[in-house]
Amino acid sequence: ASLRDLDHVVGNLLKQLYADGVLKNTIVVVTSDHGELLGEHGHFEHRFVLNEPLIHVPLLIRYPDKVKPGRVPHPVSTTSVFATLASLLGLPTPATLGPVTSLTADPTPVVSEFTATPPALVRTTKKAYPDVDFSPWFITRTAVRSDNWKWMSASDGSQTLFDVVADPGEQNDLFALQEATATELSKALETFRSARSAYDPSLRSDDDTPRGLSDDKESLEQLRA
């Protein structure tokens, strides 16, 4: 129902842009912040893991003046959308974005991260299920995708490697057979992290201050980290 509704409202938006005579001069981007797990890998919702149903999201860009119809065959990241829009408009990309390039640039490995579980979520769920072991929720994870390979590592020391083209369901872990491939992807992760600048809160403007934050000490500490 959600997908059907989305298709309907996007269609209405495009029809209105066309009726107003501005569609040909409008860059249209359709994407998503995450996917959804419906039981795959024993999970529901969109937390805790970095499997394909969560991080392989739609990304469509329409701008006939500069974007030719077609499909990009290699993995790309939604973090490149900003730089892509800047490039299409002939604007410079802020240096504060770090290692982010336009989708039109040469392919680079795509990094995805699950860095922390919201403390409030754990507390709320513990009230309903006090006997559940919540330790798996606190495992942090990183995934690196390049061509058909996807390497995942976790803070508990586990590593997996999948050929997500031949095995889109990520059922056949090839890490033991392809350790050299996993090592190359881990080096790409190191390169990505070394190029990423630390967050500088001084860059926020006066009217950009977060509002409505709770006084939850754990959540505030997580934000500071």
Salt bridges, closest charged atoms under 4 A:
ASP33 OD2 - HIS34 NE2 3.54
GLU36 OE1 - HIS46 ND1 2.78
GLU45 OE1 - ARG47 NH1 2.26
GLU52 OE1 - HIS56 ND1 3.93
GLU52 OE1 - ARG145 NH1 3.65
GLU52 OE2 - LYS150 NZ 2.86
GLU113 OE2 - ARG193 NH2 3.30
GLU113 OE1 - ARG196 NH1 2.86
GLU170 OE1 - HIS41 NE2 3.65
GLU170 OE2 - LYS150 NZ 2.84
GLU184 OE2 - LYS187 NZ 3.66
ASP208 OD1 - ARG204 NH2 3.63
ASP216 OD2 - ARG123 NH2 2.97
GLU218 OE1 - ARG123 NH1 2.80
GLU221 OE1 - ARG224 NH1 3.57
